[in-house]
Amino acid sequence: AADEAIAVLGTAGDDRLLAMALSNKAQLYALAGHDAEAIVVAEQAIALGKDVPAVLSHALNNLGVALNRLDDANGLSTLEESLRVALAADEPEHACRAYVNLIWQDLAQLRLDDARRRLAEGIEFAERSEFLMFSRYLQVALGAMHYAAADWDQVGPAVAYALGGSPPVRCSALNLIGRTRLRRGEPGAVATLREGWQVAVSLRDCQWVGPAAAALAEA
């Protein structure tokens, strides 16, 4: 569908729409772990859509994710630019997405002070914007920060709100709760992880299946 959209828009004479379609393809590449391809297409989207804040922020976000996974030093600054563009243009969806990806990068690198600061900003922004999906997902990230710091008592309360979210958000919350119970030797850990696994498999997306599989392997 993404390829069809690009083919149609390639002859439609609207560079802004074509840029968004290219950024969508870059996002799909990034989510699938095809980082080199994501970078090429994201840069095309940026070149075409640099004057449209929503498109620019979206494409910078995809570019930053891919660069980070390749350990490129420009990855973090690219994600930070994505956030600045979205906030300046009052684009809450793109700002929330930038917060999410920045925070997960902070957590992956154990930059817990940076993660804590961005979480406070991101959660407040998402709630003020009434963007509930991102608000719930940022609560999962808050739980992940507590998990990374071994603040076990804080994980459950942080992600409780996320359990009522969409399947991807619920999947991540179940994974964190199950892993916390596992580390503490509490009952119900494996059952919780198996529930998260079932949700992950139904989503058919490696960003959910991978962590759920890793958690079960740990169990």
Residue frames as qw, qx, qy, qz and C-alpha x, y, z in Angstrom:
[[0.000, 0.885, 0.465, 0.000, 0.00, 0.00, 0.00],
 [0.309, -0.781, 0.115, 0.531, 2.86, 2.37, 0.80],
 [0.388, -0.138, 0.611, 0.676, 4.49, 1.65, -2.56],
 [0.204, 0.616, 0.682, 0.337, 1.19, 2.22, -4.37],
 [0.123, -0.922, -0.269, 0.250, 0.73, 5.55, -2.60],
 [0.344, -0.593, 0.344, 0.642, 4.21, 6.69, -3.63],
 [0.357, 0.161, 0.716, 0.579, 3.59, 5.59, -7.23],
 [0.101, 0.791, 0.583, 0.159, 0.32, 7.52, -7.43],
 [0.209, -0.924, -0.112, 0.299, 1.64, 10.64, -5.73],
 [0.552, -0.282, 0.396, 0.677, 4.80, 10.62, -7.81],
 [0.208, 0.286, 0.565, 0.745, 2.80, 11.98, -10.75],
 [0.114, -0.775, -0.620, 0.046, 0.21, 14.02, -8.81],
 [0.260, 0.632, 0.037, 0.729, 2.24, 17.21, -8.62],
 [0.493, -0.799, 0.020, -0.343, 1.97, 17.60, -4.82],
 [0.487, 0.435, -0.638, 0.407, 5.42, 17.31, -3.28],
 [0.340, -0.420, 0.525, -0.658, 4.06, 17.68, 0.27],
 [0.903, -0.060, 0.145, -0.400, 1.81, 14.64, -0.04],
 [0.838, 0.368, -0.387, 0.113, 4.55, 12.67, -1.76],
 [0.154, 0.548, -0.626, 0.534, 6.95, 13.60, 1.04],
 [0.615, -0.310, 0.455, -0.565, 4.53, 12.23, 3.65],
 [0.965, 0.151, -0.064, -0.202, 4.10, 9.02, 1.69],
 [0.623, 0.489, -0.521, 0.317, 7.88, 8.65, 1.52],
 [0.162, -0.494, 0.606, -0.602, 8.17, 9.30, 5.25],
 [0.858, -0.135, 0.213, -0.446, 5.55, 6.62, 5.86],
 [0.910, 0.297, -0.285, 0.057, 7.67, 4.18, 3.84],
 [0.291, 0.555, -0.592, 0.507, 10.73, 5.20, 5.86],
 [0.539, -0.397, 0.458, -0.585, 8.81, 4.49, 9.04],
 [0.970, 0.047, 0.011, -0.238, 7.88, 1.02, 7.80],
 [0.703, 0.459, -0.456, 0.295, 11.51, 0.33, 6.95],
 [0.022, -0.549, 0.577, -0.604, 12.63, 1.56, 10.38],
 [0.749, -0.275, 0.315, -0.513, 10.05, -0.53, 12.21],
 [0.982, 0.165, -0.070, -0.065, 11.21, -3.60, 10.29],
 [0.687, -0.552, 0.328, 0.341, 14.86, -2.94, 11.12],
 [0.693, 0.437, 0.295, 0.492, 15.85, -2.06, 7.54],
 [0.289, -0.789, -0.113, 0.530, 17.83, 0.94, 8.69],
 [0.329, -0.212, 0.458, 0.799, 19.89, 1.68, 5.57],
 [0.073, 0.478, 0.697, 0.530, 16.74, 1.76, 3.44],
 [0.212, -0.826, -0.491, 0.181, 14.95, 3.88, 6.05],
 [0.339, -0.584, 0.077, 0.734, 17.71, 6.49, 5.95],
 [0.224, 0.064, 0.587, 0.775, 17.62, 6.81, 2.15],
 [0.078, -0.614, -0.678, -0.396, 13.85, 7.24, 1.98],
 [0.321, -0.785, -0.381, 0.367, 13.65, 9.51, 5.05],
 [0.315, -0.411, 0.201, 0.832, 16.22, 11.84, 3.49],
 [0.077, 0.307, 0.647, 0.693, 14.14, 11.97, 0.31],
 [0.226, -0.753, -0.614, -0.066, 11.09, 12.87, 2.40],
 [0.370, -0.672, -0.158, 0.622, 13.02, 15.60, 4.22],
 [0.265, -0.113, 0.406, 0.868, 14.22, 17.12, 0.96],
 [0.077, -0.447, -0.661, -0.598, 10.67, 17.27, -0.41],
 [0.405, -0.729, -0.518, -0.192, 8.82, 18.19, 2.77],
 [0.494, -0.061, -0.373, 0.783, 11.26, 20.44, 4.59],
 [0.105, -0.233, 0.002, -0.967, 8.80, 23.35, 4.51],
 [0.679, -0.402, -0.347, -0.507, 5.95, 21.34, 6.10],
 [0.235, -0.555, 0.643, -0.474, 6.58, 20.92, 9.85],
 [0.864, -0.116, 0.334, -0.357, 4.44, 17.79, 10.25],
 [0.907, 0.394, -0.137, 0.050, 6.21, 16.02, 7.41],
 [0.324, 0.691, -0.521, 0.383, 9.63, 17.26, 8.45],
 [0.462, -0.496, 0.578, -0.455, 9.19, 16.12, 12.06],
 [0.947, 0.042, 0.216, -0.233, 7.84, 12.73, 10.98],
 [0.811, 0.509, -0.237, 0.165, 10.72, 12.14, 8.57],
 [0.088, 0.687, -0.573, 0.439, 13.37, 13.35, 11.03],
 [0.715, -0.366, 0.444, -0.396, 11.94, 10.95, 13.59],
 [0.977, 0.198, 0.075, -0.038, 12.29, 7.98, 11.25],
 [0.564, 0.665, -0.368, 0.324, 15.78, 9.09, 10.27],
 [0.219, -0.669, 0.543, -0.458, 16.83, 9.46, 13.90],
 [0.884, -0.207, 0.334, -0.253, 15.58, 6.00, 14.86],
 [0.919, 0.367, -0.050, 0.132, 17.48, 4.39, 11.99],
 [0.336, 0.730, -0.427, 0.415, 20.68, 6.36, 12.67],
 [0.504, -0.596, 0.481, -0.400, 20.58, 5.44, 16.35],
 [0.963, -0.063, 0.243, -0.101, 20.36, 1.75, 15.57],
 [0.807, 0.473, -0.113, 0.336, 23.41, 2.09, 13.37],
 [0.646, -0.529, -0.115, 0.538, 25.26, 3.87, 16.22],
 [0.375, 0.557, 0.170, 0.721, 25.50, 7.06, 14.18],
 [0.296, -0.241, -0.408, 0.829, 26.38, 10.02, 16.40],
 [0.173, -0.089, -0.192, -0.962, 23.75, 12.16, 14.61],
 [0.323, -0.390, -0.836, -0.211, 20.85, 9.95, 15.69],
 [0.266, -0.555, -0.597, 0.514, 20.11, 11.66, 18.99],
 [0.034, -0.369, 0.014, 0.929, 20.36, 15.21, 17.61],
 [0.200, -0.122, -0.671, -0.704, 18.09, 14.23, 14.70],
 [0.325, -0.529, -0.784, 0.001, 15.41, 13.01, 17.10],
 [0.224, -0.536, -0.363, 0.728, 15.80, 16.18, 19.19],
 [0.054, 0.156, -0.325, -0.931, 15.33, 18.27, 16.05],
 [0.257, -0.350, -0.803, -0.407, 12.19, 16.28, 15.23],
 [0.297, -0.609, -0.647, 0.350, 10.81, 17.21, 18.65],
 [0.144, -0.419, -0.067, 0.894, 11.74, 20.90, 18.31],
 [0.116, -0.057, -0.567, -0.814, 10.06, 21.14, 14.90],
 [0.312, -0.474, -0.795, -0.214, 6.86, 19.52, 16.16],
 [0.293, -0.593, -0.514, 0.546, 6.63, 21.63, 19.32],
 [0.097, -0.300, 0.115, 0.942, 7.28, 24.87, 17.43],
 [0.251, -0.081, -0.592, -0.761, 4.53, 24.04, 14.93],
 [0.551, -0.044, 0.465, -0.692, 2.06, 22.82, 17.58],
 [0.711, 0.172, -0.580, -0.358, 1.92, 19.32, 16.09],
 [0.604, -0.482, 0.494, -0.399, 1.08, 17.17, 19.14],
 [0.989, 0.092, 0.080, -0.084, 1.05, 13.78, 17.42],
 [0.722, 0.529, -0.281, 0.347, 4.54, 14.25, 16.00],
 [0.103, -0.698, 0.487, -0.515, 5.82, 15.80, 19.23],
 [0.810, -0.344, 0.354, -0.318, 4.56, 12.83, 21.25],
 [0.960, 0.259, -0.041, 0.096, 6.13, 10.40, 18.81],
 [0.426, 0.668, -0.409, 0.453, 9.44, 12.24, 19.11],
 [0.442, -0.604, 0.472, -0.466, 9.24, 12.11, 22.91],
 [0.963, -0.103, 0.182, -0.171, 8.59, 8.36, 22.76],
 [0.871, 0.389, -0.148, 0.262, 11.54, 7.59, 20.52],
 [0.155, 0.722, -0.440, 0.512, 13.89, 9.89, 22.41],
 [0.617, -0.521, 0.410, -0.424, 12.94, 8.32, 25.73],
 [0.994, 0.012, 0.108, -0.024, 13.36, 4.74, 24.48],
 [0.660, 0.563, -0.297, 0.398, 16.80, 5.71, 23.16],
 [0.179, -0.694, 0.462, -0.522, 17.69, 7.20, 26.55],
 [0.842, -0.323, 0.321, -0.290, 16.57, 3.99, 28.24],
 [0.945, 0.291, -0.087, 0.121, 18.48, 1.80, 25.78],
 [0.505, 0.553, -0.364, 0.554, 21.66, 3.75, 26.61],
 [0.599, -0.488, -0.517, 0.368, 20.81, 3.88, 30.35],
 [0.135, 0.271, -0.091, 0.949, 20.71, 7.67, 30.29],
 [0.257, -0.554, -0.784, 0.116, 18.18, 7.53, 33.12],
 [0.116, -0.516, -0.263, 0.807, 18.41, 11.20, 34.14],
 [0.143, 0.154, -0.442, -0.872, 17.65, 12.28, 30.57],
 [0.267, -0.308, -0.857, -0.314, 14.84, 9.73, 30.36],
 [0.207, -0.548, -0.668, 0.459, 13.34, 10.96, 33.63],
 [0.003, 0.428, 0.019, -0.903, 13.41, 14.58, 32.47],
 [0.232, 0.054, -0.604, -0.760, 11.89, 13.82, 29.07],
 [0.231, -0.377, -0.896, -0.043, 9.25, 11.55, 30.61],
 [0.068, -0.553, -0.497, 0.666, 8.03, 14.35, 32.86],
 [0.149, 0.384, -0.231, -0.881, 7.83, 16.71, 29.88],
 [0.225, 0.005, -0.805, -0.548, 6.31, 14.14, 27.51],
 [0.150, -0.435, -0.876, 0.142, 3.64, 12.84, 29.86],
 [0.032, 0.568, 0.340, -0.749, 2.57, 16.37, 30.77],
 [0.181, 0.321, -0.424, -0.827, 2.44, 17.34, 27.10],
 [0.210, -0.135, -0.898, -0.364, 0.48, 14.25, 26.03],
 [0.097, -0.526, -0.774, 0.339, -2.06, 14.69, 28.83],
 [0.071, 0.545, 0.117, -0.827, -2.43, 18.40, 28.10],
 [0.245, 0.257, -0.580, -0.733, -2.94, 17.57, 24.41],
 [0.767, 0.080, 0.393, -0.502, -5.42, 14.80, 25.36],
 [0.606, 0.437, -0.622, -0.235, -3.44, 12.33, 23.26],
 [0.793, -0.403, 0.319, -0.327, -4.41, 9.29, 25.33],
 [0.967, 0.203, -0.107, 0.108, -2.63, 6.64, 23.29],
 [0.505, 0.552, -0.388, 0.539, 0.70, 8.39, 23.68],
 [0.395, -0.637, 0.358, -0.558, -0.06, 9.23, 27.31],
 [0.945, -0.229, 0.161, -0.171, -0.51, 5.53, 28.04],
 [0.879, 0.336, -0.165, 0.296, 2.56, 4.55, 26.06],
 [0.186, 0.683, -0.400, 0.583, 4.67, 7.12, 27.88],
 [0.683, -0.527, 0.312, -0.397, 3.46, 5.58, 31.14],
 [0.992, 0.058, -0.011, 0.110, 4.89, 2.28, 29.87],
 [0.564, 0.571, -0.289, 0.522, 8.18, 4.07, 29.25],
 [0.313, -0.692, 0.361, -0.541, 8.02, 5.41, 32.81],
 [0.927, -0.280, 0.188, -0.165, 7.60, 1.84, 34.02],
 [0.878, 0.339, -0.131, 0.311, 10.58, 0.81, 31.89],
 [0.176, 0.720, -0.380, 0.553, 12.68, 3.51, 33.52],
 [0.625, -0.549, 0.378, -0.406, 11.76, 2.22, 36.98],
 [0.998, 0.027, 0.062, 0.011, 12.53, -1.31, 35.79],
 [0.662, 0.562, -0.266, 0.418, 15.95, -0.25, 34.48],
 [0.038, -0.646, 0.454, -0.613, 16.72, 1.35, 37.86],
 [0.444, -0.118, -0.864, 0.205, 15.42, -1.73, 39.77],
 [0.285, -0.060, 0.375, -0.880, 12.73, 0.39, 41.42],
 [0.116, -0.184, -0.954, -0.204, 10.49, -2.67, 41.40],
 [0.049, 0.516, 0.704, -0.486, 7.72, -1.19, 43.57],
 [0.182, 0.556, -0.005, -0.811, 7.20, 1.63, 41.07],
 [0.006, -0.086, 0.796, 0.599, 6.80, -0.46, 37.90],
 [0.023, 0.457, 0.888, 0.038, 3.27, -1.75, 38.48],
 [0.052, 0.753, 0.406, -0.516, 1.71, 1.60, 39.46],
 [0.020, -0.502, 0.362, 0.785, 3.43, 3.31, 36.50],
 [0.124, 0.082, -0.793, -0.591, 2.03, 0.94, 33.88],
 [0.238, 0.357, 0.833, -0.349, -1.39, 0.22, 35.43],
 [0.382, 0.630, 0.121, -0.665, -3.05, 2.91, 33.27],
 [0.236, 0.475, -0.661, -0.531, -1.47, 1.40, 30.15],
 [0.247, 0.050, 0.968, -0.025, -3.12, -2.00, 30.68],
 [0.424, 0.615, 0.568, -0.346, -6.34, -0.50, 29.35],
 [0.137, 0.653, -0.334, -0.666, -4.66, 0.80, 26.21],
 [0.755, 0.479, -0.277, -0.352, -4.48, -0.47, 22.65],
 [0.996, -0.035, -0.028, 0.076, -2.92, -3.93, 22.04],
 [0.634, 0.474, -0.318, 0.521, 0.63, -2.62, 21.44],
 [0.162, -0.640, 0.368, -0.655, 0.52, -0.54, 24.62],
 [0.850, -0.367, 0.161, -0.342, -1.04, -3.39, 26.64],
 [0.933, 0.205, -0.218, 0.202, 1.56, -5.80, 25.27],
 [0.383, 0.543, -0.414, 0.622, 4.43, -3.61, 26.50],
 [0.452, -0.560, 0.316, -0.618, 2.79, -3.15, 29.90],
 [0.968, -0.179, 0.008, -0.176, 2.26, -6.88, 30.36],
 [0.790, 0.360, -0.326, 0.373, 5.87, -7.51, 29.40],
 [0.094, 0.582, -0.440, 0.677, 7.15, -5.10, 32.05],
 [0.690, -0.441, 0.243, -0.520, 4.86, -6.43, 34.78],
 [0.993, 0.007, -0.110, -0.030, 5.80, -10.03, 33.98],
 [0.646, 0.432, -0.391, 0.493, 9.53, -9.33, 33.93],
 [0.181, -0.597, 0.405, -0.669, 9.32, -7.43, 37.22],
 [0.861, -0.314, 0.159, -0.366, 7.47, -10.31, 38.86],
 [0.930, 0.219, -0.239, 0.171, 10.03, -12.71, 37.44],
 [0.374, 0.549, -0.452, 0.595, 12.98, -10.75, 38.82],
 [0.357, -0.480, 0.433, -0.674, 11.32, -10.63, 42.24],
 [0.140, 0.037, -0.984, 0.104, 10.34, -14.29, 42.27],
 [0.457, 0.137, 0.393, -0.786, 6.65, -13.43, 42.51],
 [0.456, 0.286, 0.843, 0.016, 3.81, -15.70, 41.35],
 [0.462, 0.761, 0.397, -0.222, 2.09, -15.10, 38.03],
 [0.116, -0.669, 0.413, 0.607, 5.18, -13.93, 36.19],
 [0.218, -0.072, 0.844, 0.484, 5.16, -16.55, 33.44],
 [0.246, 0.619, 0.746, -0.027, 1.38, -16.35, 32.97],
 [0.089, 0.871, 0.105, -0.472, 1.65, -12.58, 32.52],
 [0.121, -0.526, 0.604, 0.586, 4.49, -12.95, 30.03],
 [0.274, 0.197, 0.894, 0.296, 2.54, -15.56, 28.08],
 [0.234, 0.794, 0.516, -0.222, -0.42, -13.21, 27.89],
 [0.012, 0.808, -0.227, -0.544, 1.89, -10.51, 26.56],
 [0.261, -0.231, 0.809, 0.474, 3.30, -12.99, 24.05],
 [0.333, 0.503, 0.793, 0.083, -0.17, -13.81, 22.71],
 [0.177, 0.900, 0.202, -0.344, -0.89, -10.12, 22.18],
 [0.148, -0.662, 0.502, 0.537, 2.50, -9.63, 20.52],
 [0.347, 0.035, 0.861, 0.371, 1.99, -12.53, 18.11],
 [0.319, 0.710, 0.625, -0.066, -1.40, -11.16, 17.09],
 [0.065, 0.894, -0.040, -0.442, 0.26, -7.83, 16.18],
 [0.842, 0.349, 0.260, 0.318, 2.73, -9.54, 13.81],
 [0.234, 0.915, -0.163, 0.287, 5.34, -6.83, 14.32],
 [0.753, 0.129, -0.452, 0.461, 8.93, -7.43, 15.43],
 [0.040, 0.492, -0.357, 0.793, 8.99, -4.45, 17.78],
 [0.691, -0.384, 0.212, -0.574, 6.43, -6.26, 19.97],
 [0.975, 0.023, -0.211, -0.068, 7.28, -9.89, 19.24],
 [0.570, 0.457, -0.502, 0.462, 11.01, -9.48, 19.96],
 [0.149, -0.464, 0.534, -0.691, 10.72, -8.16, 23.54],
 [0.830, -0.212, 0.138, -0.498, 7.97, -10.63, 24.39],
 [0.924, 0.197, -0.321, 0.072, 10.07, -13.54, 23.11],
 [0.361, 0.486, -0.555, 0.571, 13.12, -12.29, 25.03],
 [0.445, -0.433, 0.402, -0.673, 11.12, -12.04, 28.25],
 [0.953, -0.079, 0.007, -0.292, 9.79, -15.58, 27.89],
 [0.772, 0.361, -0.439, 0.283, 13.29, -16.83, 27.13],
 [0.016, 0.515, -0.551, 0.656, 14.50, -15.17, 30.34],
 [0.733, -0.297, 0.257, -0.555, 11.68, -16.85, 32.26]]
